[in-house]
Amino acid sequence: MEYRNVFPIFVIFSFFIVGVICTETFSAEGFEVDPLIEQVTDGHEGAEPQLLTAEHHFSLFKKRFKKSYGSQKEHDYRFKIFQVNLRRAARHQNLDPSATHGVTQFSDLTPGEFRKAYLGLRRLRLPKDATEAPILPTDNLPQDFDWREKGAVTPVKNQGSCGSCWSFSTTGALEGANFLATGKLVSLSEQQLVDCDHECDPEEAGSCDSGCNGGLMNSAFEYTLKAGGLMREEDYPYTGTDRGTCKFDNTKVAAKVANFSVVSLDEDQIAANLFKNGPLAGKCI
């Protein structure tokens, strides 16, 4: 097996740029749009959807995502939340026509329920010994730049009901760096991080990467350095649980980390690093 040295990895402690989409009702332009999403947003031109059709949409939603509720009271409660999310999707569509908003498997959840069930990122704090990325010139940056168009980003992945967004942020940045170093896009294993990475923040007792219960990208990069790299997704597939044992095989490493740096929160520096160094890891919100 040929090992790949990849460097550097850049981390942003502000927002999520590449990896897994951690929002409730977003589908990035350029990916196939689900027909169930289209029927909610098409023809409304950003206006609120007619609630006379909400029951129909809810019926399709339950059938598509195999939703069932324990009581009529729970059913009615979820339907009310669903209606609120329909309105939100239509408003967001009006605010951002470049994206497509609509019904997803999360449309019967409140924002708070979604955060609790799916967002496992621990509180971010810049480590004292973190290497800061050098300040880059920001003149002549392009108005638009999309690493997906260059082949540096894998298709959207689904973390399921596991608070492992930190692992997807980590692999997303490493996949992009590996592409820039080798010219090959390889999907890397989040499950390896979920099962095997228990790296702890030395400055905060008890703050360790903990599978579906949360983690941090900087700790995950430290683990990857120490372990010798990450395996391919196909060799260590994602299960969405953290109840298994670590199955890391160092003879099947597909990408390695040589070092990683923390990017300034300045938006121009974020843009400059994104343009020069490839996809960045950041906070999933």
C-alpha positions in Angstrom: 0.0 0.0 0.0 1.4 3.4 -1.0 1.1 5.9 1.8 0.1 9.5 1.1 1.7 12.4 3.0 -0.8 15.2 3.0 0.0 18.7 4.3 -1.1 21.1 5.6 -4.6 20.8 7.0 -6.2 24.1 7.9 -8.9 24.5 10.6 -11.3 27.3 11.0 -12.8 27.9 14.4 -15.8 29.8 13.1 -18.0 28.0 10.7 -18.3 24.8 8.7 -17.0 25.0 5.1 -16.6 21.5 3.8 -17.5 17.9 4.9 -21.2 17.1 6.1 -24.1 19.4 5.8 -25.4 20.0 9.3 -28.3 22.1 8.6 -31.9 21.0 8.7 -33.3 22.0 5.2 -30.5 22.6 2.8 -29.4 21.0 -0.4 -26.3 22.6 -2.1 -26.7 23.7 -5.7 -25.1 21.3 -8.1 -26.4 18.1 -6.4 -29.5 16.2 -7.4 -32.7 17.8 -5.9 -35.1 15.5 -4.2 -38.6 15.7 -5.8 -40.2 15.9 -2.3 -38.2 19.1 -1.8 -39.2 20.5 -5.2 -42.9 20.1 -4.6 -42.7 22.3 -1.5 -40.8 25.1 -2.9 -41.8 25.2 -6.6 -44.5 27.7 -7.6 -44.4 29.5 -4.2 -41.7 32.0 -5.2 -40.6 32.3 -1.6 -44.1 32.8 -0.2 -45.4 30.7 2.7 -46.7 27.4 1.4 -50.5 27.0 1.6 -51.2 25.1 4.8 -54.2 23.5 3.1 -51.7 21.3 1.4 -49.6 20.7 4.6 -51.5 17.5 5.4 -50.7 16.1 2.0 -47.0 17.0 2.3 -47.0 15.5 5.8 -48.5 12.3 4.5 -45.8 12.0 1.8 -43.1 12.8 4.4 -44.3 10.0 6.7 -44.4 7.5 3.9 -41.0 8.5 2.5 -39.1 8.5 5.7 -41.2 5.7 7.4 -42.3 7.9 10.3 -44.7 6.6 12.9 -45.7 8.2 16.2 -46.8 6.5 19.4 -50.0 8.5 19.9 -52.4 10.9 18.2 -51.1 13.6 20.5 -47.5 13.0 19.3 -48.7 12.9 15.7 -50.4 16.2 16.0 -47.4 17.8 17.8 -45.1 16.6 15.0 -47.5 17.9 12.4 -47.4 21.4 13.9 -43.6 21.4 13.9 -43.7 20.2 10.3 -45.9 23.2 9.3 -43.5 25.6 11.0 -40.6 24.0 9.1 -42.5 24.3 5.8 -42.9 28.1 6.4 -39.2 28.3 7.3 -38.2 26.5 4.2 -40.3 28.9 2.0 -38.8 31.9 3.8 -35.3 30.6 3.4 -35.9 29.9 -0.3 -36.9 33.5 -0.7 -33.8 34.7 1.1 -31.4 32.4 -0.7 -32.7 31.4 -4.2 -29.3 29.8 -5.0 -30.0 26.9 -2.6 -33.0 24.6 -2.5 -35.0 24.3 0.7 -37.8 22.0 1.6 -38.8 18.7 3.3 -36.1 16.5 4.7 -36.0 13.6 7.1 -35.6 16.2 9.9 -38.7 18.2 9.1 -40.7 17.0 12.1 -38.0 18.2 14.6 -37.6 21.5 16.3 -34.1 23.2 16.0 -33.4 22.3 19.6 -34.2 18.6 19.0 -32.1 18.6 15.9 -29.1 20.1 17.7 -29.4 17.6 20.6 -29.7 14.6 18.3 -27.3 15.4 15.5 -24.8 18.1 16.4 -22.0 16.5 18.4 -19.4 19.2 18.2 -17.9 20.0 21.6 -17.2 23.6 22.7 -14.4 25.0 20.5 -11.4 26.5 22.1 -8.1 27.3 20.4 -5.3 25.1 21.9 -2.4 27.1 23.3 0.1 25.2 21.2 -1.9 25.4 18.0 0.0 26.4 14.8 -1.5 29.5 13.3 -1.6 29.7 9.5 0.5 32.5 8.0 -1.3 35.7 6.9 -1.9 35.5 3.2 -2.3 38.3 0.6 -5.9 38.9 -0.2 -5.6 40.9 -3.4 -7.0 39.5 -6.6 -9.1 36.8 -4.9 -11.8 35.5 -7.3 -15.4 36.6 -6.7 -16.5 32.9 -6.8 -14.6 29.7 -6.2 -16.0 26.2 -5.6 -13.8 23.3 -4.8 -16.6 20.9 -5.8 -16.1 22.1 -9.4 -12.4 21.2 -9.2 -13.2 17.6 -7.9 -11.9 18.1 -4.4 -15.1 17.4 -2.5 -16.9 14.1 -2.1 -20.7 13.9 -2.4 -22.7 14.9 0.6 -22.6 12.3 3.4 -25.3 11.4 6.0 -24.2 11.1 9.6 -27.5 9.7 10.7 -28.6 10.0 14.3 -25.1 10.1 15.6 -23.4 13.3 17.0 -20.3 12.7 14.8 -20.3 15.9 12.7 -16.8 16.6 14.0 -15.5 13.5 12.2 -17.1 14.5 8.9 -15.5 18.0 9.2 -12.2 16.3 9.8 -12.4 13.9 6.8 -13.7 16.6 4.5 -10.6 18.8 5.0 -8.3 15.8 4.7 -10.0 14.5 1.6 -9.5 17.9 0.0 -5.9 18.2 1.0 -5.2 14.6 -0.2 -6.8 15.6 -3.6 -4.5 18.6 -3.9 -1.5 16.5 -3.0 -2.3 13.5 -5.2 -4.9 14.5 -7.8 -7.2 11.7 -6.5 -10.4 12.2 -4.5 -10.7 9.4 -1.9 -13.6 9.2 0.5 -12.1 8.7 4.0 -13.5 6.8 7.0 -15.5 8.8 9.6 -16.2 5.5 11.4 -12.5 5.1 12.1 -12.6 8.3 14.0 -15.9 7.4 15.8 -14.6 4.0 16.9 -10.9 4.7 17.5 -10.3 8.3 18.3 -10.4 9.1 22.0 -7.9 11.9 21.9 -8.4 14.4 24.8 -7.9 18.1 25.1 -4.9 18.4 27.5 -6.2 21.8 28.6 -9.7 20.7 29.6 -10.1 17.6 31.8 -12.6 15.1 30.5 -12.9 16.7 27.1 -12.2 13.8 24.7 -13.4 12.7 21.3 -16.3 10.5 22.2 -17.9 9.0 19.1 -21.6 9.9 18.8 -21.3 12.0 21.9 -19.1 14.7 20.3 -15.6 15.6 19.5 -13.3 18.3 18.1 -11.5 18.5 14.7 -8.2 19.6 16.2 -8.2 16.5 18.5 -9.2 14.3 15.5 -6.2 15.7 13.5 -4.0 14.9 16.5 -5.3 11.3 16.5 -4.8 11.0 12.8 -1.1 12.1 13.2 -0.5 9.6 15.9 -2.4 6.7 14.3 -0.6 7.2 11.0 -3.6 8.2 8.9 -7.1 7.3 7.9 -8.5 4.4 6.0 -10.8 4.6 3.0 -14.5 4.7 3.6 -15.0 1.5 1.6 -12.5 -0.3 3.8 -14.0 1.0 7.1 -17.6 2.0 6.3 -19.8 4.3 8.3 -22.4 2.7 10.6 -23.6 5.7 12.5 -23.1 4.1 15.9 -20.3 4.1 18.4 -20.9 0.7 20.0 -18.4 -1.2 17.9 -14.7 -1.8 18.5 -11.8 -0.1 16.7 -11.0 -1.9 13.5 -8.2 0.3 12.3 -5.8 -1.5 9.9 -2.5 0.5 9.4 -1.8 -1.5 6.3 -4.8 0.2 4.6 -4.1 3.8 5.3 -5.2 6.0 2.4 -4.2 9.5 3.6 -1.9 10.9 6.3 -1.6 14.2 8.1 1.8 15.9 8.3 0.6 19.0 10.2 -2.4 21.3 10.5 -2.9 25.0 11.2 -5.6 27.3 12.5 -6.8 30.0 10.2 -7.6 33.5 11.3 -11.3 34.3 11.8 -10.9 37.2 9.4 -13.2 36.5 6.4 -10.6 37.6 3.9 -8.1 35.3 5.4 -10.6 32.5 5.3 -11.2 33.2 1.6 -7.5 33.4 0.8 -6.8 30.1 2.6 -9.7 28.4 1.0 -8.5 29.5 -2.4 -4.9 28.7 -1.9 -5.0 25.6 0.4 -8.2 23.8 -0.4 -11.3 22.9 1.6 -11.2 23.8 5.3 -12.5 22.2 8.4 -14.6 24.3 10.7 -17.5 24.3 13.1 -20.7 22.5 12.1 -23.7 24.6 13.2 
